[in-house]
Amino acid sequence: MPTFGYVVKDKLGKTHSGTLDAESRNTLIEQLWRREFVVLSIEERGHGGAFAVLKVGQPRVKSEQLVIFSRQLATMVDSGIPIAQALEVLGDQMEDRTFRQILKKVRSDIEAGSSLSEAVGRHPRAFSDFFINMIRAGESSGRLDEILDRVAAYIEKVSVLQRKVRASLFYPAFVTVLAMGITTFLLVVIVPKFKEIFTALGGQLPAPTQLLLSVSEFMGKYLAFEVVGVLALVVGARLYIGTPAGRFQCDRLTLRLPVVGKLLQKVFIARFARTLATLVKSGVPILTSLEIVAKTAGNKVVEAAVLAARASIKEGENIANPLALSQVFPTMVTRMISVGEKTGELEKMLTKIADFYENEVDAAVTALTSLIEPLVIAILGVVIGGIVVALFLPIFKISTLVSR
């Protein structure tokens, strides 16, 4: 019987690790689930050591599929169709093979006596902690159909927000990479051909042309070292970012970037407020809600601020103060959260914050796109245009001398 190392969290949010013997990975997951642990990772000992650590469950499901699944399941539950039967219908019509297999396993677990939250909880790579706890809240309150609709609406809003930000950053990134590729091609392939022509003609070359030829010669001579250096830099950066300290420093630097940092800060605040509002409205306990919000923050600095707020509540204090001390959340946000706590309308205040910052993201994306497009084109024109002008300066000079 193989031995597995595991990392889990208990009801209080404390992390535990250890080893157990089990027939298979799935058997161990079921054992830990019955003990009401949230499974974070499973490692089979003696088969690759630390590099054999695998995330539990199936690959993540696309957000669009989760939205469709949640809405359809909500409709069928509202119509009085048993959950197992509803899952069978949804599984049969699901186009994605991986998700179809997951739904079949979920249906089998429910037919074996598990609740829906327990069944989906066995697939944490497909269903997030947010999704699982929302289902659990729906089962406890008897409003599963309403909660499923709320989950679908939440996933839609978050997905739209992410797509807008990605679209705004993709264009400048693509043009920048393209410009670097064209520039490298000109310096390594085209410029040396002109150097042969200039050498044959003789004479004193203009200073810009001499500088361009020197850069081209350096790049051509040490191209292999440059490629290895860039690759080493990329790999080193990824390894450093993979460490907790490196990830935290990178996320903090990201928030401090000009223009882009402000945009990402608004995205994180909108996601924080929307997620927490949805969880609180659905009846998920505040400590559990904050733990889920921290996991889904997408930024270690924001995550640390949320976990500090969670610790503050455990000590009997409020949420707003630690969020204000983090300097990630603007004063308006922390004041509104403070008012919401005092008046008992935290969910309402969080919803207003989410709506406001989602609108701010829309405006910021539009402004960023209109600013970056001409800026990138101008830089591209200056770099490539400068190379072309430096190459043709000697030709212009020769033409002038010939005309005389």
C-alpha positions in Angstrom: 0.0 0.0 0.0 1.6 3.3 -1.0 2.3 6.1 1.4 1.1 9.6 0.7 2.1 13.0 2.2 -0.8 15.4 2.6 -1.4 19.1 3.4 -4.9 20.0 4.7 -6.8 22.8 6.5 -9.2 22.2 9.4 -12.4 24.1 10.2 -10.5 26.8 12.0 -8.3 27.4 9.0 -5.1 25.9 10.5 -2.8 24.0 8.1 -1.8 20.4 8.9 0.5 18.0 7.1 1.5 14.4 7.6 1.7 11.0 5.9 -0.9 8.2 5.6 -1.1 4.8 3.9 -3.9 4.5 1.4 -4.9 2.3 -1.5 -5.0 5.3 -3.8 -5.0 9.1 -3.9 -8.8 9.2 -4.2 -9.2 6.9 -1.2 -7.0 9.2 0.9 -9.0 12.2 -0.2 -12.3 10.6 0.9 -10.7 9.7 4.3 -9.6 13.3 4.8 -12.9 14.7 3.6 -14.8 12.6 6.1 -12.7 14.1 8.9 -13.9 17.5 7.5 -10.5 18.6 6.2 -10.0 20.8 3.2 -7.3 19.0 1.1 -4.7 21.3 -0.4 -2.2 18.8 -1.9 -1.3 15.1 -2.0 2.2 13.7 -2.6 3.0 10.0 -3.2 6.2 9.3 -1.3 9.1 7.6 -3.0 8.1 8.6 -6.5 10.0 11.8 -7.3 10.2 13.5 -3.9 9.3 17.1 -3.8 8.9 17.3 -7.6 6.1 14.7 -7.5 3.7 17.0 -5.6 0.4 17.1 -7.5 -2.7 19.2 -7.1 -5.7 17.2 -6.2 -8.5 16.6 -8.7 -9.0 17.4 -12.3 -7.7 20.3 -14.3 -9.5 23.6 -13.8 -12.8 24.1 -15.7 -13.3 27.1 -17.8 -15.3 29.9 -16.2 -17.8 29.9 -19.1 -18.6 26.3 -18.5 -19.1 26.9 -14.8 -21.5 29.7 -15.6 -23.6 27.5 -17.9 -23.5 24.6 -15.5 -24.6 26.8 -12.5 -27.5 28.4 -14.4 -28.8 25.2 -15.8 -28.5 23.3 -12.5 -30.3 26.2 -10.8 -33.1 26.0 -13.3 -33.5 22.2 -12.9 -33.3 22.4 -9.1 -36.0 25.1 -9.1 -38.1 22.9 -11.3 -38.0 20.1 -8.6 -35.7 17.7 -10.6 -33.5 15.7 -8.2 -29.9 16.8 -8.2 -28.5 13.4 -9.3 -30.9 13.3 -12.3 -30.0 16.9 -13.1 -26.3 16.1 -13.1 -26.9 13.1 -15.3 -28.7 15.3 -17.9 -26.0 18.1 -17.7 -23.2 15.6 -17.9 -24.6 14.0 -21.1 -24.9 17.3 -22.9 -21.6 18.7 -21.7 -19.2 19.1 -24.7 -16.0 19.2 -22.6 -14.9 15.7 -22.0 -13.0 16.4 -18.7 -15.9 18.3 -17.2 -18.3 15.6 -18.3 -16.2 13.0 -16.4 -16.1 15.2 -13.3 -19.9 15.6 -13.4 -20.3 11.8 -13.6 -18.1 11.3 -10.6 -20.1 14.0 -8.7 -23.4 12.3 -9.6 -22.0 8.9 -8.4 -20.9 10.4 -5.1 -24.4 11.9 -4.6 -26.1 8.6 -5.4 -23.8 7.0 -2.8 -25.1 9.4 -0.1 -22.9 12.5 -0.3 -24.2 16.0 -0.4 -23.6 18.2 -3.5 -21.0 20.3 -1.6 -19.2 17.2 -0.5 -19.2 15.7 -4.0 -17.9 18.8 -5.7 -15.4 19.3 -2.9 -13.6 16.2 -4.0 -12.6 18.1 -7.2 -11.0 21.3 -5.9 -9.1 21.8 -9.2 -12.4 22.0 -11.0 -14.5 23.8 -8.3 -12.9 26.5 -6.3 -13.3 27.0 -2.5 -15.7 29.8 -3.3 -17.9 27.5 -5.4 -17.9 24.7 -2.8 -18.7 27.0 0.2 -21.5 28.7 -1.8 -23.0 25.3 -2.5 -22.7 24.4 1.2 -24.4 27.7 2.1 -27.2 27.0 -0.4 -27.8 23.5 1.0 -27.9 24.8 4.6 -30.3 27.6 3.8 -32.5 25.6 1.4 -31.9 28.2 -1.3 -29.6 26.1 -3.6 -31.2 27.4 -6.8 -30.8 31.0 -5.8 -27.2 30.5 -4.6 -26.4 28.8 -8.0 -27.7 31.8 -9.9 -25.7 34.1 -7.6 -22.6 32.0 -8.3 -23.1 32.2 -12.1 -23.6 36.0 -11.9 -20.4 36.4 -9.8 -18.3 34.3 -12.2 -19.6 36.2 -15.2 -18.7 39.6 -13.6 -15.2 38.4 -12.6 -14.6 36.9 -16.0 -15.7 40.0 -17.8 -13.4 42.1 -15.6 -10.4 39.8 -16.3 -11.0 39.7 -20.0 -11.1 43.5 -20.2 -7.8 43.8 -18.3 -6.1 41.1 -20.4 -7.3 42.7 -23.6 -5.9 46.1 -22.6 -2.5 44.7 -21.8 -2.2 42.2 -24.6 -1.9 44.7 -27.4 1.0 46.7 -26.0 2.8 43.5 -25.0 2.4 42.0 -28.4 3.6 45.1 -30.2 6.5 45.4 -27.8 7.6 41.8 -28.5 7.1 42.4 -32.2 9.2 45.6 -32.2 12.0 43.8 -30.3 12.0 41.0 -32.8 12.1 43.3 -35.8 14.9 45.4 -34.2 16.9 42.3 -33.5 16.4 41.0 -37.1 17.5 44.3 -38.5 20.6 44.5 -36.3 21.7 40.9 -36.8 20.8 40.2 -40.4 20.2 43.5 -42.4 22.8 45.9 -40.9 25.8 43.6 -41.5 25.0 43.6 -45.2 25.1 47.4 -45.3 28.4 47.2 -43.4 29.9 45.3 -46.3 28.7 48.0 -48.7 30.0 50.8 -46.6 33.4 49.1 -46.2 33.7 48.8 -50.0 32.9 52.4 -50.5 35.3 53.6 -47.8 35.3 57.1 -46.3 34.2 58.4 -42.9 30.8 57.2 -41.8 28.4 59.5 -39.9 28.4 59.1 -36.1 24.9 57.5 -36.0 25.9 54.9 -38.6 29.1 54.1 -36.8 27.2 53.6 -33.5 24.6 51.4 -35.3 27.3 49.2 -36.9 29.1 48.8 -33.5 25.8 47.7 -31.8 25.1 45.3 -34.7 28.6 43.9 -34.6 28.4 43.4 -30.8 25.0 41.6 -31.1 26.1 39.4 -33.9 29.4 38.4 -32.2 27.8 37.6 -28.8 24.4 36.5 -29.9 24.6 33.1 -28.3 25.7 34.6 -25.0 22.9 37.1 -25.2 20.3 34.4 -25.8 21.6 32.3 -22.9 21.7 35.4 -20.7 18.1 36.3 -21.5 16.9 32.7 -20.9 18.9 32.5 -17.6 17.4 35.8 -16.5 13.8 34.6 -17.3 14.3 31.3 -15.6 16.0 32.9 -12.6 13.1 35.4 -12.3 10.5 32.7 -12.5 12.3 30.6 -9.8 12.5 33.7 -7.6 8.8 34.6 -8.1 8.0 31.0 -7.3 9.2 31.5 -3.7 6.9 33.1 -1.2 9.2 36.1 -0.6 9.8 36.6 -4.4 6.1 36.4 -5.2 5.3 39.0 -2.5 8.0 41.4 -3.7 6.8 40.9 -7.3 3.2 41.6 -6.4 4.1 44.6 -4.4 6.2 46.0 -7.3 3.3 45.3 -9.7 1.0 47.5 -7.6 3.6 50.3 -7.7 4.0 50.4 -11.5 3.0 53.6 -13.1 -0.5 53.6 -14.8 -0.7 49.7 -14.8 -0.3 49.5 -11.0 -3.3 51.7 -10.4 -5.4 49.7 -12.9 -4.5 46.4 -11.2 -5.2 47.8 -7.8 -8.7 48.7 -8.9 -9.2 45.2 -10.3 -8.1 43.5 -7.0 -10.3 45.8 -4.9 -13.3 45.1 -7.2 -12.7 41.3 -7.0 -12.2 41.5 -3.2 -15.5 43.4 -2.7 -17.5 41.4 -5.1 -16.3 38.0 -3.7 -16.8 39.0 -0.1 -20.2 40.6 -0.8 -21.4 37.4 -2.6 -20.2 35.1 0.2 -21.6 37.3 3.1 -25.0 37.6 1.3 -25.2 33.8 0.9 -24.6 33.2 4.6 -21.1 31.9 4.5 -19.4 32.6 7.9 -17.2 35.7 7.8 -14.0 33.9 8.8 -14.5 31.4 6.1 -15.4 34.1 3.6 -12.2 36.1 4.3 -10.1 33.0 3.9 -11.7 32.3 0.5 -11.3 36.0 -0.5 -7.6 35.8 0.4 -7.1 32.7 -1.7 -8.8 34.3 -4.7 -7.2 37.7 -4.3 -4.6 37.1 -7.1 -2.0 39.3 -5.3 0.0 38.3 -2.2 0.0 41.9 -0.9 -3.8 42.0 -1.0 -3.9 38.4 0.4 -1.8 39.5 3.4 -4.1 42.4 4.1 -7.2 40.2 4.0 -5.6 37.6 6.2 -4.7 40.4 8.7 -8.4 41.4 8.7 -9.4 37.8 9.3 -7.0 37.6 12.3 -8.4 40.9 13.6 -11.9 39.6 13.6 -10.8 36.4 15.5 -9.5 38.8 18.1 -12.8 40.5 18.3 -11.9 43.6 16.3 -13.2 44.9 12.9 -12.3 44.4 9.3 -11.6 48.0 8.3 -8.6 48.8 10.5 -6.1 46.2 9.2 -7.2 46.9 5.6 -6.4 50.6 6.2 -3.0 49.8 7.7 -2.1 47.7 4.6 -2.1 50.9 2.4 -3.5 48.8 -0.4 -7.1 49.8 0.1 -8.0 53.5 -0.4 -9.5 55.4 2.5 -12.9 55.5 0.8 -13.0 51.7 0.7 -12.1 51.2 4.3 -14.5 53.9 5.5 -17.4 52.3 3.6 -16.5 48.9 5.1 -16.3 50.4 8.5 -19.8 52.0 8.1 -21.1 48.7 6.8 -19.9 46.9 9.8 -21.4 49.4 12.2 -24.7 49.6 10.5 -25.1 45.9 9.7 -25.1 46.5 6.0 -21.6 45.2 5.1 -22.9 43.2 2.1 -24.6 46.4 0.7 -21.5 48.5 1.1 -19.3 45.9 -0.5 -21.6 45.6 -3.5 -21.4 49.4 -3.9 -17.6 49.3 -3.7 -17.5 46.5 -6.3 -19.8 48.3 -8.7 -17.8 51.5 -8.3 -14.4 49.9 -8.9 -15.7 47.8 -11.8 -16.8 51.1 -13.5 -13.4 52.6 -12.6 -11.7 49.6 -14.3 -13.8 50.2 -17.4 -12.7 53.8 -17.5 -9.1 53.0 -16.8 -8.9 50.3 -19.5 -10.3 52.8 -22.0 -7.8 55.5 -21.0 -4.9 53.0 -20.9 -5.7 51.7 -24.4 -6.0 55.2 -25.9 -2.7 56.2 -24.2 -0.6 53.1 -25.0 -1.5 52.7 -28.6 0.0 56.0 -29.9 2.9 55.6 -27.4 3.8 52.2 -28.6 3.5 53.3 -32.3 5.7 56.3 -31.5 8.4 54.2 -29.8 8.3 51.7 -32.7 8.6 54.4 -35.2 11.6 56.1 -33.4 13.5 52.8 -33.0 13.0 51.3 -36.4 13.0 54.7 -38.1 16.3 55.6 -36.4 17.9 52.4 -37.7 16.7 53.1 -41.2 17.9 56.7 -41.1 21.3 55.7 -39.8 21.7 53.1 -42.6 20.8 55.6 -45.3 22.8 58.6 -44.1 26.0 57.5 -45.8 24.0 56.9 -49.0 22.6 60.4 -48.8 26.1 61.7 -48.3 27.4 59.9 -51.3 24.5 61.1 -53.4 25.2 64.7 -52.4 28.9 64.3 -53.3 28.1 62.8 -56.7 25.6 65.6 -57.5 28.4 68.1 -57.0 
